[in-house]
Amino acid sequence: MAAATIYALTPVTVCVVIAAAVVLPLFGAGLSPRDRRWLTIIVCAAVVVRVLIVGGMFLRNIQVHDDQFVGAISGDEAYAMSRALRMRDIVRGWPTTKYDYFVAYDEYGRNSFTAALTGLQLIFGPTPYSLRLLNALLFLCGALLLFRVAYRAFGRVAAFGGLLVVLFWPSLFVWSISLLKEPLYFLCGAVAVTCAVTIGGDPRWRVRAACVAATALAWATMRDLRPAALVLAVGGLATGILLFIFTASKRAALVAVAGAIGAAVMLSLVPPLQRRVVAGVEAAAKVQMGHVFTVGHAYKLLDAGFYVKPATPAASSLTLRADEAARFVVRGLLSFVLVPLPWDLQSARELAYLPEQLAWYALVVLMPLGAWAALGRGRLAACMLMGYAAPTAVVLALTNGNVGTLLRLRGLVIPFVAWLSIAGIDALMERSKRLVDERGRVFGRVNLFDATLIAFAIAVVPIAYGTYLLFRPPALRIESVERVPITREERRVTGGSTLTAKLKVRGTGLRPMLRAMIDDAPALAFVFEDPHSADVLVGEVPAGAHDLILFDGVQEVARTRRAVTIQSERSPQLLALGVFAELHERTARSIAAIRLSSSLEIVKVGPQRPDANGRWQRDAEMRVQCDPDPAGEGCVVGGFLLNAPRPPTLWLAVPSGEVVSFAVNELLPNTPPQFVTARVRLASAPEPLALVRVGDRDDILDERAATVIAVGSRHATDVDVTIRAGLDQSRDGRVYRGRAFKAGAPFRLSTDRYVLEGVVLEVGETRQGESK
């Protein structure tokens, strides 16, 4: 009766207890009575501590227990459980909302662990604390599998020491009783490593077949637990096999070293291969940049200038040179070992992690010696442990940029390398008495002082010099300076200052905090983009050719001579006819004849009128001062060529403070026109011709507009009119609005009521500058 009551209250706990009672004793099979007793003590201690912690969680959360509680207040645990419970409600047809469907079917966070949680909730109901005990059992099974491998391969001291480290390592302890997928992932990896070692060491075909089946099941389980999990698992075992082959003899090791050197030489000499490798590093760097721009304590692996514009990996346009990619890889591998450095800890939680970080440093220091000792005791097991951890470590090192995430995911590697490090302690204990003899000779052969000098000359000095060459700041060099159009944002940034030009500077080693000078005149701004590109905004500068100089603080770091040319003569002025568009009504009313800057002046404005989008527009005539244009392309204002085949849209700051668009429709000379009277014959259908009246005016604001002053004889298909128009002198004679104006020339009259085509019959006398 009591058992039934307990099962009704927490069915998963009962199942976990039964499974533990059946499975855990199996790991002591074949051990000596003494070792079995020690194993029982360690495992029972680990179980009791975990049960007490889970019970403490239950008592602490009593006040928040309700039908909405998922076993955790926040974080990935709460997300996984809430998603599983929402999916359970959907499957059972219980009342749900659209948000429940969104969370349950969201692509983000979808994995097989969530599906397993959903299945458990369907079978047993909400089980937030029992699932912690289930995860603890999975973790214990994984640790005990590796214990058995280490016991057979490295001996009892290394095996028991490694088991203590894995079971009571603080971060591993925390996620062994979490609601996360890491315990299941660790168990699958432990099964794969154990089976690989067993297949290589047990000649019985039935055992090998069972191991193959168990490995396949483990891979099938872990395939969807995290991205590329199966690739990492298969790559880990493949790496272990390669290590096993290359450590078989000195000759095999020499072949491996020669192959590595050959690969490095090919990488440096074959550009297509180098580009493919750099492209792969760029993909990892884009992911790492995404982690840097997340909440929490971030760290950077790329050169500082790349962390300016946040972007997702898919949207990032990051490109790296070979040396930048190499620095990224080296920093990534070092950061996996060193981050967080004790002096970089930023919070009380990170400070509490400091003892574990120092213990991690000790594991890393001991691992080379332990790996050497382990290779001598159980080469296959050592190779599989090292090989399985290596791909995961490399991927984590190159794609992570958040300290908290690194500390959590580094736990995927620690259980496999801990046995090797403890083997190093065991080896030190065995050899400490014969490592250095009474004469100070290492292994009785090499004098310790001489060995230190040799190591310094052969290893330390080249490594130090290579590190200096790789990590020294790249020399700042300007490769090109090019003039480019000025954008709306840059005009806004200048705050009304005269913006003469915008220069695109390309080179290497550019940094965010540089200053730019045009000879002795400071530039308005140095706008950093990345280490290879920046913009320089040029203000008022005297005429002539000037040097572009970059300063870091007060020190000159780069100079390009005669890179900026300012014309000595005053640039021409033009009249730009166009329309202010997409205006608010208040803004449209505020536009009037006024000088906007030293190079822009509104001369005339037409009446405001609504557009089709519910906004307002207003015709205007502007006098523009062309910018200096060393290329001689024509009138350039703010970097935009006005007399281009397709006239541009200018963005201007009007008196109200708003930045509005002015679409240029036509350009006229800023010179007094020559007024003439002319007789023109307009031809069209009778109805449009009947609309022609004295006083009709061409549809431009400028005083040059042709105006009808007399209407002559009318016929069915044409009418003769006398007009007054302002003409401009060109190389090809007199022109009206850019078109030749003489007898026989075509003519077009456009008003707000009609558009008519015709021909000039005769042109009268010229009156200079007279508009009335």
Buried (B, 14 or more C-beta within 10 A) or exposed (E): EEEEEEBEEBBBBBBBBEBBEEEBEEBBEEBEEEBBEBBBEBBEEBBEBBBEBBEEBEEEBEEEEEEEBBBBEEEBBBBBBBBBBBBBBBEEEEEBEEEBEEBBEEEEEEBBBBEBBBBBBEEBEBBBBBBBBBBBBBBBBBBBBBBBBBBBBBBBBBBBBBBBBBBBBEBBBBBBBBBBBBBBBBBBBBBBBBBBBBBBBEEEEEBBEBBEEBBEBBBEBBBBBBEEBBEBBBBBBEBBBEBBEBBEEEEEEEEBEEEEEEEEEEBEEEEEEBEEBBEEBBBBBBBBBBBBBEEEBBBBBBBEBBBEEEBEBEEBEBBBEBEBBBBBBBBBBEBBBBBBEEEEBEEEEBEEBEEBBEBBEEBBEBBEBBBBBBBEBBBBBBBBBBBBBBBBBBBBBBBBBBBBBBBBBBBBBBBBBBBBBBBBBBBBEEEEEEEBEEEEBBEEEEEEEEBEEEEEEEEEEEEEEEEEEEEEEBEBEBEEBEBEEBBBEBBEBBEEBEBBBBBBBBBBBBBBEBBBBBEEBEBBBBBBBBBBBBBBBBBEBEEEEBBBBBBEEEEEBBEBEEBBBBBEEEBBBBBBBBBBBEBEEEBBEBBEEEEBBEBBBBBBBBEBEEEEEEBBBBBBBBBBBBBBBEEEEBBBBBBBBBEEEEBBBBBBBBEBEEEBBBBBEBBBBBEEBBBBBBBBBBBBEEEBBEEBEEEBBBEBBBBBBBBBEEBEEBEEEBBBBBBBBBBBEEEEEBBBBEEBBBEEBEBBBBBEEBEBEBBBBEBEEBBEEEBE
